[in-house]
Amino acid sequence: MFSLSKHCLRRSGQWIRSYSTEKAVFLDQKQLEALEELQSIAMTEIPVPSSVAEPVVRSSPEAAFGRKRIGAVSLPRPLIQGIAELIEENDKRLIRTDALRLYESLRSTSRIPTHLPDYDNGSSSSSSSSHGKSKKRQAAYQEPHTLAYGPRESIAYAAGVLPSTYAATMNVLAEISHRIADFAPKSILDFGTGPGTALWAAQEVFSDLQSYVGVDLSEDMLNIAERLQANLSPYANMEFKRYLGAVVPNAPKPDLVVSAFTIGDLPSQALQRSIVDQLWEHAGDILVLVDRGTPIGFSNIARARQWILDQHKDDVHVVAPCPHDRPCPLLYSPDARPDAFWCHFSQRVQRPPFLMKTKHSKFNLEDSKYAYVVLRRGSRSKAESSHDDLPEAAYTWPRLIQPPLKKHGHVVMDVCAKEGEIQRMVIPKSQGKIPYRDARKAAWGDLFPHPSKNKVVTRVSKGVSDNDRVVNSDGVVKVE
Ligand SMILES: C[S@@+](CC[C@H](N)C(=O)[O-])C[C@H]1O[C@@H](n2cnc3c(N)ncnc32)[C@H](O)[C@@H]1O
């Protein structure tokens, strides 16, 4: 007995449909073979002539490789559970009050301190509109104040800030793993680990990790970090300590050193320099610095980057975000205005329930803004040596430092280019299907592989570091 499906045969047209039946029929061997043949024809995809088929333009492999976005980040369940338990054991009202204090402190330290125009003595513009603006600026101005992480602040940090710093760190580590496929760190050191944020992110990205060190001045933060880690699996090789300590000669160094959202907490630029130096000394291969996506966070990163590049010229290169090792144009160019235009990126994070409660918010998503740099040992020329391979070629592709403007028939992108300057590129439809499609799909933070066929415009000229400035005997400053 054989039952034939109407639906199946209808797909292949009229002639076959005339055989279709819902009734059971009995067939002999010959009929059965003929029917099988018919069925195989029916199930075969009939090729559409190329003249009729719509050509599908897909992103180029280069553009796919240069993509930085990873979608909304969710925190690992054991981490969410651990923080939720911590909150349960404490006074939730107090946690919210402390979190609000933290947010205010972060806001107050986000802008580069500048002299505010004193509108009362008329030193700023006398027009009424700028008078109003200046009044507003004064009203918005907050005296910078930083907080020390005691027991209350540490819990408030885990309950109200950690998801955002976790997401940013996650994006940066994911980018490293994507860009340098053979980088499989076995050991990590996280300086200013707080509740162990970067250690959690690193465990998600790098599966070969075996040894973890978290350093933090705050005993209370370390207690939370240890407790949260115990929620996952008690790692044999996990150490939490308050001080970095000196590099032990001939001892193996951690492959990956991370310091996230911490250099901005160091009270002076001299201390920032000294810590960044020590972190570089500790790094066996890669050093990652992340800070807030504010003008001040960006400046901290750009200065730290320049400091390492100046000190270790031939033994260091920038993996990301910059496609060059020149001074950052957004801080060191004569045209730079880092309080108005600075390099930073954004990562979306899924707010865990505890964060929504801490913030009294109904929205379950937020965007984490961050600035970062990834420095690796070895010279840049070695890293860029083979240009026919995507990872190597990507070292020189321009990076979108703002969301692109997707206009009718063209896409405008502000990029940091390999020349060490900020350029405006325009990719018109007439440049070709693939570059145009790649441009329309491009997003803030991506590396873009196609040069523009139009002339690019320099928005911010090359940076000049202090080391490049030479003052001659007449006191004239020259750039080397
Ligand atoms: C804003 S939290 C960042 C925590 C974590 N890295 C994150 O991304 O969520 C800064 C941490 O740096 C620590 N810190 C500040 N100065 C430090 C120092 N000199 N040595 C070690 N840790 C320090 C603070 O105690 C605090 O836990």
The ligand as an ORCA input file, in Angstrom:
! r2SCAN-3c Opt
* xyz 0 1
  C      36.286     51.005     38.940
  S      36.900     49.603     39.723
  C      37.116     48.502     38.357
  C      36.881     47.079     38.725
  C      36.955     46.084     37.592
  N      38.224     46.091     36.922
  C      35.853     46.278     36.589
  O      36.152     46.494     35.421
  O      34.697     46.181     36.933
  C      38.543     50.100     40.061
  C      39.256     49.150     41.016
  O      40.631     49.514     41.039
  C      41.080     49.342     42.380
  N      42.276     50.173     42.574
  C      42.384     51.511     42.619
  N      43.664     51.870     42.831
  C      44.389     50.731     42.902
  C      45.773     50.440     43.089
  N      46.668     51.404     43.245
  N      46.167     49.159     43.100
  C      45.256     48.168     42.928
  N      43.941     48.386     42.753
  C      43.511     49.639     42.733
  C      39.906     49.803     43.209
  O      39.963     49.294     44.520
  C      38.734     49.238     42.419
  O      38.388     47.973     42.857
*
